[in-house]
């Protein structure tokens, strides 16, 4: 919670000009650091699948303002800043779970991971993709993954050995969180949701889950709200 409060800057949507001024001032102050600013639009009465816009410079910030400054559907607007270092490697990925047999627990897992690019590059992967990418799958916890796709571009400072080594570290981090993931899976299963994914970031040896999706996010969120009200 402390990290969120320090990293996420929140504004009323009517203060979009103030957000613009703050981001522009920060860009000028840290012009040499090549920062990435992610702006999130918080919509009235909507808790999932919110728009996120990435801006890296003044032109992209101006384009964002021209597109969204007159939109009336949002109540708040947030931004967070990620420091970019061209010499620093990071990876982002997702692990997807699917229960194919309702009498058992999760029985199919798929992992996809990319390096030094946005998670959106996972969605757009094709055989012509020219960035570092790996996709693996397995049928249950504790079993070995089968590699389904591996791309090691020649113009990347990563080699195959380094990619596999780092990916193995990510797998270990996920295995350490197995109990928590299974608790989440059991909760979703109680709502008859049998497909979900967890998005993660691995950077400088630090692993974080940063987002989740399911086949029915709204049902999952409403269930959480009901449980919270019952505890109160």
LINBELKA-V75034 format. One record per run of one state. SS is the DSSP state (~ for helix, > for strand, _ for the rest). FROM is the first residue (numbers start at 0). TO is the last residue. If there is no record, write none. Layout:
# LINBELKA-V75034
{{SS & FROM & TO} {SS & FROM & TO}}
This chain:
# LINBELKA-V75034
{{_ & 0 & 0} {~ & 1 & 6} {_ & 7 & 7} {> & 8 & 11} {~ & 12 & 28} {_ & 29 & 34} {> & 35 & 42} {_ & 43 & 50} {> & 51 & 54} {_ & 55 & 56} {~ & 57 & 67} {_ & 68 & 72} {> & 73 & 81} {_ & 82 & 88} {> & 89 & 97} {_ & 98 & 106} {> & 107 & 114} {_ & 115 & 118} {~ & 119 & 122} {_ & 123 & 131} {> & 132 & 137} {_ & 138 & 144} {> & 145 & 150} {_ & 151 & 158} {~ & 159 & 175} {_ & 176 & 176} {~ & 177 & 189} {_ & 190 & 193} {> & 194 & 202} {_ & 203 & 204} {> & 205 & 213} {_ & 214 & 215} {~ & 216 & 230} {_ & 231 & 231}}
